Amino acid sequence: MSRIKPRFTIEHLWGVVVLIGIFMFVNTHPIRPYDFWWHIAVGKEIVETASIPTTDVYSFTAAGQPYPSYQMFWLMEIILYSIYKAGGPALVVFFQSLLITGAYGVLFYICKQASNSWRISALSVLFAAALGLNDWNVRPQGITFLLASLILLAIYEYRRRPHLGWLLLPPVCLLIWANSHGTFIIGLTLLGIWWGDEIWRVVWSLIRHEAITDWKKVILPGATLLISALACLLNPQGFGIIDYLRTLTGNSVVQNLVTEWAPPTIYSLMGGLFFAGLVFSILVMLLSRKKADFFQVVTFLVFGILGIRTARGSVWFGLVMAPIVAEHIAAIVQRYRKTTQKQGKSQGSGYLNVFLLVFVLLLGFISLPWFKNQLPFPAAKAGLISSETPIWATQALFEENPPGKLFNSMTFGSYLIWAAYPQYQVFVDSRIELFPKAVWLEYLRISNAEDDWESLLDKYGINTLMLSPAEQPGLVKAVESSDSWKLLYKDEVARIYIRTSGTQ
């Protein structure tokens, strides 16, 4: 009598562990202070006024200046604010977990179709996750990973089993994407590479004097790309979205001040992981018994170059390469498949597999944000809101109500926009491209406590300072040594100083 194969095997457990692991990681990752808070402040304004703002009101150094990014993020800003209003930080973190896990869940399915192996698919998704986890912070970008995975799904499924229904997915995804985040060009690039692949197949057939029997294979991907591009224009900026992207990517301040936009280095953890992933992808494609096709080679080149040019490209390289890596790893191990079949592949104990499944699912349940305060996390991961956020300092700001304009650490700006406006406007915040280069240069001179730091504060009429001892230690030391300032509030995250009487 043949042995009955258990329905849930150790093979399946590989996939479950990886996806639940991603779910747990995001669930236990606190909201960082940089981008989230100003986005929900804008979302609140949009909901309350039923209009998208066009100029800045949150700072006094760029007040009244146009800020097209409001029209770029508006959809996700409304969603994030509405979720925060409905369930606070816990629901926001849970929503982010669903987005990220959903993205890599779709990616897992694509890898499974490419490799026909749960184990290889799990390893391929783990490869993608390792290159992307630095970009999983709560912010509008979170939805883009799911949208990119869905576009990849449409491409791979249509190539595998053509059905017009799959071609409806990319335009819908890109309509949402272009109203949520500026990286929608990634989706168009994937569609462009797919179309290029189909064109190359036709050209290669013509070179070999083969008859072209189905022109739809070229026409339909091209039409999908065109319709998707037109869908991107259905946004508050219309064609202006093109100028917005060109201006943003060419902004020297963004390139120089935002570490995510800088090229990765092998000396950083994420940079090291990216370059390791780059080399690993090359080796897998070279060692594979299956020849890499046009789509795979161009995808590797385009997104590899993106990852080399900017650290933000690492997450995209991982996402788009995972199915390619899965397919070629499967080809590498194929030579061992006959031996494995002869020996018989162990499926493990059915009862043990189910027990492990329940255990992993229980861990995922315990990781939900609502239980986080009952779990022993290290300081860096404790709480739903990151310890870098100046919550108590901002509360002290309201209680003491110090006079005049506020000079703040850039890190604190986003939270101050949410919690302190309109009583206090910020000097700068993480909307890097909003502020003129001259303002950033003066911010850096003040933060570094250069010789003219006090005269620059005088120039702006600053009477209150909210400083980060971790990021502005030189300025904190200089202020402590000056007779013109006195300490109003102090904790591990922030310090507030006000001018002494008799000064400006």
C-alpha positions, 0 to 999 in steps of 0.5 A: 500500500502506498503511503498517503502524502500529507496535505501540508508538508515541510515544503509548504512550511517554508513559504509560510515561515517566510511570509509570516516572518515578513508579517511579524517584522513589519508588525513589530517595526515602529513608525519612524518620525521622518515621513509618516506624520507630515503625510497624515497632516496633509491627509487631514487637511485634504479630508477637512477642506475637500481640496488638495493643498498647493502651497506650504503652510507648515514652515516659516522658511518656505511658507507660500511656496508651491509644493507639487508633491501634495498632488503626488501623494494625496490618495495615500495621505487620505488613506493613512490619515483615515486609518490613523483616525479610525484606529491610531498607530496600531491600525496604521502598522497593521495596514502596513503589514498587510501591504508588505506581506501582500506584496511578497505573498503575490511575489511568492506566487509568481516565484512558485509558478516559475520554479514549481517549488515552495522551497525555492520560492521561499528562498527567492522571496527571502532574497527580495525581502533582504534587499527591501526591508530597509524601505518598509517604513510606514509612508505612502511608498508602502502601497507601491510594492504591492502594486509592482507585484501585481503588475509583475503577476499580470506580466508573468501570468499573461506570458504563461497563459494569455488572457485579456483579463490580466491586461486590465490589471496594470492600468488600474494599478498605475492609476492608483500608483500615480496618485499615491507615489512618484515611483510609478515609473517603475511600473511603466518600466516593467511593462516597457521591458515586457513589450521590448521582449515581445518585439525582440522575439519578433525581430529574432524570428524575422532574422531567422526567416520564420513566419510571424503567426500571432502579432497580438503578442506584440500589439497587446503588451504595447497597448497595455503600456500605452493605456497604463501611461495614459492612466498615469496622467489621470492625476491632479497634475496631469501632464505636469507630473512629468515635469515634477519627476524631472525636477525632483530627480534632478534636485541637487539638495535631494541628491546630497542630503537624502541618504536613500538617494545616494549610491549604496556602498559595500560598507553599509549593511543594506549596501553590502546586501545589495551588492551581494544580491547583484553578484548572486543573481549573476552567478545564478543566471550563469550557472543555470542550464536555462538561458536567460531571455531578453526580459530577464537580462534587461530587467537585471541590467535596468534595475541593477543600474538603478540599485547601483545609482541609488540605495532606493533601487535595492528594494526594486531590484529584489522584487523584480529579480526574485522570479528570475532567481527562482526560475534559474535556481530551479534549473540548477537543481533540476539535474538532481531531481531524478536522484531525489525522486528515486530516493524519495523526498521526505515530507515530514510527519503530517502531525508535526507539520500541522503543529509547526504551522499552528505555532508559526501562525500563533507567532504571527498573531502574537506579533499584532501591534495591539499586543506589542506593549506586552512583549519584551522588545529592545528599546529600538523596537519598543512601542508603536511609535519610534523612540526617535519621535519627540512626543514628550518634547512636543508636549512640553512645548505646548505646556511651556509655550515658549515665544517666537519662531522655532529652530528644529532638528530636521528629524523632528520636523515631520512630527511637529507638523502633525502635532504642533501646527499651527501654534508652531511652524517648522524651520525645516522637515523631511520635505527636502525639495521644498526648501531652497538650497540656501535654507539648507546650507544655513540649517547645516551651518547652524546644526554644525555650530559654525562661527555664525550660528547665532547670527543666523538664528538672529537673522530668522528671529529664532527664540526657541530651539528644539535640538537632537543631541544625537544628531546635533551634538556640536550645536547642543554643546555650543548652546549650553556654553552660550549665555544667550540660551537657557534649557527649558526641557530635556530628555533622551530624544530632544532638548528645548532651549529658549533665549534668556531675557534681554536678548532678541 
